[in-house]
Amino acid sequence: MDYRLIYSGFDGLDVTFQGRIPRQMQERLEAAKEQAAEQRAGVRLDFCGVALTVAPTGAPGYRWRADTGPDGEIWFFQRTDDPQQWAIRVSVRAQGLALYGYAYCRDRLYERLDAWRATVLREAVSRADFAVDVLAPGFAPRADRIVAHYNSSIGAHAEGEEGEAEIYWCAGRVQSVRIGKLPGRQVAIYNKRRETLKSRIAKGFWWEIWDLDPDDPDAVVWRVEVRAGKDYLREFNIKTFRDLETRLADVYAHALRKIRLCADDQTDSNRSRWAAHELWDLAAGETASALDGWADGAVPGRIVEGTRAAIQSTLDGLVTGLLAPVAVAHGHDGPAAVEAHVAQLVKAYLRHPPPQYERALKRSRERYHFIERPTGESAHA
């Protein structure tokens, strides 16, 4: 079947900032929120040149919720004067990312914060989604051709190692598949044409981006979307924008290897050897190409975070905990013999370290994150 790539780009970006907004802005937001609650509708607030629509309610952990428009962001703010708190959160809308791109939207976040005179100490990226849209009339994914972790279940609301896997049928055809669960990793394959037509007013901008006629029945667009939540990003030691721009391609490549849509005609009984579907190869290749330079070969691994002293104590304990078994295994009678044996072993190893030592050093530098939190600082990020 002839598939044609028609769009690729970021589709979601969530960030939390350590810092606070000024008291004046908090007061203006509170007044607007009270008015919105009375009117049961959002209230417009212009603050320092930025137009906001303040909602009648906040969100869990946040006092205020404000929207800068369909091509902007949704902002969440806590009521606090403590800049050490992670009191500002933002979710960038898909329309803005599609129209202006990642870099513009990233920079605009800080432009808004500067305009509001917010105090910002650090950022922490908590979600990054990337989408690839393919013109594919006649295509429909087969649920039995999805390969994921051996412990995953691919079925309606089935729970597995990848989290919830959900399949939606309409008119006897699969319309969407989601494997995984945020804040981990999630991969979605869905009929973007169908979704866009159902939300014609809210998402009509896609037809212009695709350069397609919504009334053309052959203009069937399928989307492959990789969603990296906070937990999955942290496995690659990604927190800041710089981290994201250094190794996000590694994150997506790993996700698209672990979860695959395979070609229909497969006879091998070993599912791990199944060939990927043509559409899947196209999506994976485009994701890597679009994020060229955003990779450094990072691999996922549990990030160890703590003070340097605490981590040193833990690792030293692991080393000394092996001394007794080593003494018994080698028949050493006293501590002096064990000391001599270990010293000789380490010296010989480090004199000509094998290649895996350098690789292990690199992984350890990525895995261990040393922090020194001021008293009272939140670990929200």
N, C-alpha and C positions, 0 to 999 in steps of 0.2 A: 504494500500500500504506500502511496506517496504522501508523506507527512512534510509539512512546511512550518518551520519556525517563524513565528510572527511577533514574539515579544519575550524579553527576559528582564528581570530586575527585582529589586527589593519590594516586598509586599507588606512588611511589618517591621517595626523597630520600637522597642520599649527600653527606656533608660530611667534609672533612678539617680538622683543627685544628692550628695551629702551637702547640706546647706539649708538655707531658709530664705523666705521672701521677707521684705521689710514690713514693719508694723503697719504702715500706711496702706499697703496693698492688702494685708490681712483684714483690716477694718473695712475696706471697700468691698472685698469679697464677701464678708459676713453680711453687710447691708444688702448686697445684691442677692445673696442666698435667701435672706429673709423675705425679700420682695418676691423672689421666684417661688418660694413656698406658698405665699399668699395667692399668687396668680396661677400656681400649678403649671408653670411653664418657665423655660429658661429666660433669663434677663440679660440684656446686653450691658457690658461694662467696658468702657474704653479706659485703659490704664497705660500711661507712658507710650502712647502711640500704637498699642496693640489692642485690637478689638477682641473681646472675649464674650462668650455666652455662658453665664454662670447657671449651673443646674440647681434645682431645688434641694438636691441631696448630694452628699459627698460619696465616699467609697470606703470600704473597710480599711481602717488605719489612716484615713485622710478626711479632713474636715470639708474641703472644698473641691469641686470638680468644675472645670471650665474648658470650653471648646473654642478653638480659633478658626473653625470652618472646615468644610469638606476636603479642602486641599491642605489643611494644617495639622493640628495635633489636638489631643485631649490631655489636659494637664490636671494633676492632682496635687493638693497642698495640705500639709499639716499645719496646725496652729502651734507654733513654737518660735521662740527667739533664740534657741540654741543652735548655732551653726554646725555643731558636731552631729546633729541628727540627720538621718536620711529622709528629709521632709518634703522632697520634691520628686514627683514621678511624672513621666510623660509617655504617651503612646502616639507615635507618628502615624497618621492616616495613610492608607494604601494609595489614595489618589495623589497626594502630594509626592510620595516616593515615585510613582509612575510618571508624573508630569515633570518633576524637577530633578529626580535622582537622589541617591544617597548623600553625596557630599554636600549638596545644597541644603538638604533637610537637616543634616548634622550641624552645619554651621548656623542655620537659622535658629536652632535650639539655644545656642549660646548668645545669639543676637537678642533673642527675646529675654533671656535671663539678665543680660546686661542692661537692656532697656528698663526692666523692672527693678534694677539695682539689687538683685538678689545676691546673697553671699553663697558662693559655690566653692567647695573644697575639692571634691572628686566626683567622678561619674562612675556608674556601674551599669553596663549593658545587661539587660535581663531577658531580651528576646530579639531574635533576628530571623526574619522569614524571607525566602527567595523563591520566586516563581518563574517557571518557564511555560509559555503558552504555545501550543502547537495546533495548526489547522489540520484537523483529522476527521473528516466526514466518514461515517461508517464505523468508527472505532468505538469499542466498549471494552473496558478491562475485565478480564476473567479472574474472579476471586481465587480460583484454584491455581492460578499461575503467579501468585504473589509469594515470594520467598523471603522470610524474615528469620529471626532467631528461632532455633528449634523449639523453644518453649513458648513461642507465640502462637496464639490462635487467630486465624483469619476468619472472622465470621461476625455476625451482627452482635455487637456489644459483648464480644468475647474478651476475657482478660488474660494477658500473658506477660512474658518478660518485657515486651516492648510497651506494655500498658494496654489501654483499650484499643481494640481494632474494630472499626465500625464500617459496615457496608450498607449503602442505600440503593434500593432498586426503585425504578419507576417504569411502568409499562413493560415490565418483564426484562428490562435492561439495567445493568449496573450503572448508576449515575455518579457515584462517589465512593471512594475507599479512603479510610484514614487508618494508619497503623502507628501506634505509639501514643504517648500521653505527655502533655506538657505538665510541669516545667522541664521534662526530659527532652527527647527528640520525637518528632512526629513528621511523617511523610504523608501527603495527601495527593490523590489523583481524582480529579473531578471535572464534570462537564461545566466549564466556565460559561459557555453560551447559555445554558439553561439557567444558571444562577444570575447572569447579567440580565436576561429577559425578565426574570421574576422581580428584579430590582431595577427596572428600566430607568426610573428617575434618578435613583441614588448612584447607579453604576453605569449610566449610559456613556460616560466618557471613554469606556473601553473600546467601543466601536470605532471611535476616531483614532485611538492609539493603534488598533489592529488594522485600520483601513479596510474594514469589512462592512457590508450591508446587513443590518440586523434582519431584514426581510428575506435574505437569501437562505433557503433551507440547507444549502451546502456549507454555509459559514458556521461549521461546528468546531468549536475551540475546546480542547482539553488542556487542563493545567496540571503540571507536576509541581508541587510546592513542598519545600523542605522548611520545617519550622524548628528552630533551635531555641529551646527554653534555657532558663538560667542554669539549671542543673547540668544540662548537656554542655553549655558553653564553659562552665567551670571545669569540666573534665579536660578541657583543652587550655585551661588557665587563661580564659578570656574574661576580662572585666571591662577594660577601657576601650575607647574607640580605636586607639592605637593597636591594642591586642587584636581587636576584631579585624582590622585592616591588615594584620600580619598573618593570621592563620584561619580566617573564616572559611576559606576554600578547603582547608583540611577537614573542617567540621562537616561541611556538606558532602565532600567526597566520601567520608567515612559513613555517613548516613545512607547515601545512595548505594554503597556496597553492602551494607548490612540489611537493607530492605530493597528488594528488586521486584520489578514486574518482568516476568519472563515471557518469551515467545510462546504462541499457542501450541505449536506442533512440537511436543517434547516427548520422547520415549524413554529416556534414561530414568531408571528407578531412583537414582541419586539426585535429589532436587538441587543440591549444591552445585551440580555440574550443568544445570540448565542454562541455556544461552539467554541473555537479556533481550527483552522486546526492543524492536527498532525505535519505538517512541521513547523508551527508557534510556537507551544509548544516546539519543538526540538530546534529551533533557540533561543527562549527566555531562555530556560533552560541552553543552552550552554553558552550564553552570561553571565548569572549570575555566572555560574560555573567558567568560564575562568577568570572572574574579582572578584573572591572571595577575600574579604578583601578590596575591593575598594568601600565600601558603609558605610555610617553612618546614614542612615535613612533620608537623606535630601529630602525636598520637594520643588517644584519650587515656587518662589515668586518674585515679582518685587524687585530688589535690589535698595535700596536708597543709593545714593552716594553723599557725600558733606562734607564740613568741619563740625567738631563736633559742633561748635557754631551755624552754620546755621540749622543743624538738630535739635539741642536743642530748638532753637527759634521756629521752625515749630511745634514741638510736644507740647511745652508749650502753644503755641497759640491754639492748638486743645483742650487742657484741659480747659483753661480759657474761650474759646468760648462756652463751655457747661454750664458755671456757671449761666448765665441768664435763660436759659430754665429750669435748675434744680430749681432755686429760684421760678419761676412761677409754676412749676409742684407741688412743695411741699408747696406753699403758704408762703414762707419766705418773711418778710417785708423788711429786711435790710441786708447789706453785712455781719454783724456779725453772723446772723442766718445761712446764706449760708456757711460761713467759718466753723462754728461748725458742721453743717450737713455733709459737705464733709470730714472734719477731722475724724469724727466718722465713716463714711462709709469706708474710706481708712484704718483706724486702724483696724476695725473689719475684713476687707477682708484680710489684710496682716498678722494678728495674726494667722489665720489658712487658708492659701491660698489653693484653690482647685487644683487638679492635672493639670488642663488646664493652670494654671499660669506658671508652670515650662515649659510646652510645648511651651507656648507663648514666654517665655524668650529665649528658644533655637532658635525659629524661628526668633526672633528679632535680636539675635546675628548674625545669618546667613544673615539676610536681610540688616542690616545697615552697610555700609562700610564707615568709616571715613578717609578722606584724607586731606593732607596738601600739596598742590602742590607748588613747588617753582615757582617764577615768570617766566613766559614764557614757562613753561613745557607744552608739548602737551598732550591732552587727547585722543590720537589716540587709545590707548589700550582699 
